[in-house]
Amino acid sequence: MVESNLNPRAISHAGAKGIWQFMPATGKQYGLYHNQYVDLYYDPVASTDAAARYLKELYTKFGDWNLAISAYNCGPGRIDALIRKHKSRNYWKLRPYMPRETQAYVPTFIAINYIFNFYKEHKMKPMYFKYSFFDFQIIRNEKPQSIKKDELFKFANPHILNNYIAKNVYYYKIKER
């Protein structure tokens, strides 16, 4: 939400894509790919799985969530260099030396997390989608097929780029009741 505003088709000025704003090289390391039919950077499930694995790896590396989140934004190499240069692993001491966008990243993350957890105390009323994640089933396409994309299919499957689903591509469909 910090960068993409939960837009699965968001693309940054630097070329990061999807809800989790993966750069192409990093996304590829975590199994994301794109071709003429599908772009897994836009797949909400595949990209969230990749982001969780990447954040876990960053936390394991840095031992601090603020540094891990900062590294997610500006890259672990940059955070490593700051730690070496300033001889500190204290996020708040390193923050002034981070890129401007990264300086705002953790405080914005903290603010969003606060709103998600304490919205009732501030008499905020969230808007809800008509459907939840649990209303959908994940289907592995067994054979290539042409499809007719209605609005719900497009919404649930931002990673399907045209009216064709290739073999072994996953897609999301409302569960039969």
C-alpha positions as CSV (number, residue, x, y, z in Angstrom):
1,M,0.0,0.0,0.0
2,V,2.9,2.3,0.7
3,E,4.0,2.5,-2.9
4,S,1.3,0.9,-5.1
5,N,-1.8,2.0,-3.3
6,L,-2.8,-1.7,-3.8
7,N,-3.0,-1.2,-7.5
8,P,-1.8,-4.6,-9.0
9,R,-0.9,-2.9,-12.3
10,A,1.1,-0.1,-10.7
11,I,4.5,0.7,-12.4
12,S,7.0,3.1,-10.7
13,H,9.2,5.6,-12.5
14,A,12.1,3.1,-11.8
15,G,10.3,0.2,-13.4
16,A,9.0,-1.6,-10.3
17,K,5.8,-3.4,-10.9
18,G,2.7,-4.7,-9.1
19,I,1.2,-4.4,-5.6
20,W,4.6,-5.1,-4.1
21,Q,6.6,-3.0,-6.5
22,F,9.2,-5.6,-7.5
23,M,12.1,-4.5,-9.6
24,P,12.5,-7.0,-12.5
25,A,15.7,-8.6,-11.3
26,T,14.5,-9.0,-7.7
27,G,11.1,-10.4,-8.9
28,K,12.8,-12.9,-11.1
29,Q,14.9,-14.2,-8.1
30,Y,11.6,-14.9,-6.4
31,G,9.9,-16.7,-9.3
32,L,8.0,-13.8,-10.9
33,Y,8.1,-13.6,-14.7
34,H,6.2,-12.1,-17.6
35,N,5.5,-13.1,-21.2
36,Q,3.0,-12.2,-23.8
37,Y,0.2,-13.9,-21.9
38,V,0.8,-13.5,-18.2
39,D,2.7,-11.1,-15.9
40,L,3.2,-12.6,-12.4
41,Y,4.4,-9.2,-11.1
42,Y,0.7,-8.3,-11.4
43,D,-0.6,-11.5,-9.8
44,P,-1.7,-10.6,-6.3
45,V,-1.1,-14.1,-4.9
46,A,2.2,-14.9,-6.6
47,S,3.6,-11.4,-5.9
48,T,2.5,-11.5,-2.2
49,D,4.1,-14.9,-1.8
50,A,7.3,-13.5,-3.4
51,A,7.2,-10.4,-1.2
52,A,6.8,-12.4,2.0
53,R,9.8,-14.6,1.1
54,Y,11.9,-11.5,0.2
55,L,11.0,-9.7,3.4
56,K,11.7,-12.8,5.5
57,E,15.1,-13.0,3.8
58,L,15.8,-9.3,4.5
59,Y,14.8,-9.6,8.1
60,T,17.1,-12.6,8.5
61,K,19.9,-10.6,7.0
62,F,19.5,-7.4,9.0
63,G,17.8,-8.7,12.1
64,D,15.6,-5.6,12.3
65,W,12.2,-4.9,10.6
66,N,12.9,-1.3,10.0
67,L,16.1,-2.1,8.1
68,A,14.5,-4.9,6.3
69,I,11.6,-2.7,5.1
70,S,14.1,0.0,4.1
71,A,16.2,-2.6,2.2
72,Y,13.0,-3.7,0.4
73,N,12.6,-0.1,-0.8
74,C,16.1,0.9,-1.8
75,G,17.9,-2.4,-2.0
76,P,19.9,-4.5,0.5
77,G,23.2,-3.4,-1.0
78,R,22.5,0.2,-0.1
79,I,21.6,-0.6,3.5
80,D,24.7,-2.8,3.8
81,A,26.8,0.1,2.6
82,L,25.2,2.5,5.1
83,I,25.8,0.0,8.0
84,R,29.5,-0.3,7.0
85,K,30.0,3.4,6.5
86,H,28.3,4.6,9.7
87,K,29.2,1.5,11.8
88,S,25.7,1.2,13.1
89,R,22.7,-1.1,12.6
90,N,20.4,1.4,14.3
91,Y,17.7,2.3,11.8
92,W,17.1,5.8,13.3
93,K,20.8,6.6,13.1
94,L,21.0,5.4,9.5
95,R,17.7,7.0,8.3
96,P,19.1,10.5,7.6
97,Y,21.6,9.0,5.1
98,M,19.0,6.9,3.2
99,P,17.5,8.1,-0.1
100,R,14.6,10.6,0.6
101,E,12.0,8.1,-0.6
102,T,13.3,5.5,1.8
103,Q,13.4,7.9,4.7
104,A,9.7,8.3,4.3
105,Y,9.1,4.6,3.7
106,V,9.2,3.2,7.2
107,P,7.2,6.0,8.8
108,T,4.6,5.6,6.1
109,F,4.5,1.9,6.7
110,I,4.1,2.5,10.5
111,A,1.3,5.0,9.9
112,I,-0.6,2.6,7.6
113,N,-0.1,-0.3,10.0
114,Y,-1.5,2.0,12.8
115,I,-4.6,2.9,10.8
116,F,-5.2,-0.8,10.0
117,N,-5.0,-1.8,13.6
118,F,-6.7,1.2,15.3
119,Y,-9.2,2.5,12.8
120,K,-12.1,1.8,15.2
121,E,-10.6,4.0,17.9
122,H,-10.7,6.9,15.4
123,K,-14.3,6.1,14.3
124,M,-13.1,5.3,10.8
125,K,-15.2,2.9,8.7
126,P,-13.3,0.9,6.1
127,M,-14.9,0.2,2.7
128,Y,-15.2,-3.4,1.9
129,F,-15.1,-5.2,-1.5
130,K,-18.1,-7.2,-2.5
131,Y,-15.9,-10.3,-2.5
132,S,-13.1,-11.5,-0.2
133,F,-10.1,-13.6,-1.2
134,F,-11.9,-16.6,0.2
135,D,-14.7,-16.3,-2.3
136,F,-12.3,-17.3,-5.0
137,Q,-10.8,-20.6,-6.0
138,I,-7.3,-20.9,-7.5
139,I,-7.4,-22.9,-10.7
140,R,-4.4,-24.2,-12.6
141,N,-5.2,-24.1,-16.3
142,E,-4.8,-27.6,-17.7
143,K,-4.9,-26.7,-21.4
144,P,-4.5,-23.5,-23.3
145,Q,-7.8,-21.7,-23.7
146,S,-9.4,-18.6,-25.0
147,I,-11.6,-16.8,-22.5
148,K,-14.1,-14.0,-22.4
149,K,-13.0,-11.6,-19.7
150,D,-15.8,-9.9,-17.7
151,E,-15.1,-7.2,-15.2
152,L,-14.9,-9.6,-12.3
153,F,-12.4,-11.8,-14.1
154,K,-10.3,-8.8,-15.0
155,F,-10.4,-7.5,-11.4
156,A,-9.4,-11.0,-10.0
157,N,-6.8,-11.7,-12.6
158,P,-4.8,-8.6,-13.4
159,H,-1.9,-10.9,-14.4
160,I,-3.8,-12.3,-17.4
161,L,-2.8,-9.9,-20.2
162,N,-5.2,-10.9,-22.9
163,N,-8.1,-13.2,-23.7
164,Y,-5.9,-16.3,-23.7
165,I,-4.8,-18.4,-20.7
166,A,-1.7,-20.6,-21.4
167,K,-1.2,-24.1,-20.0
168,N,-0.2,-24.3,-16.3
169,V,-1.1,-20.6,-15.6
170,Y,-3.0,-20.1,-12.4
171,Y,-6.1,-17.9,-12.4
172,Y,-8.8,-17.0,-9.9
173,K,-12.5,-17.7,-10.2
174,I,-15.5,-17.2,-8.0
175,K,-16.3,-20.4,-6.1
176,E,-19.3,-22.3,-7.3
177,R,-22.0,-22.3,-4.6
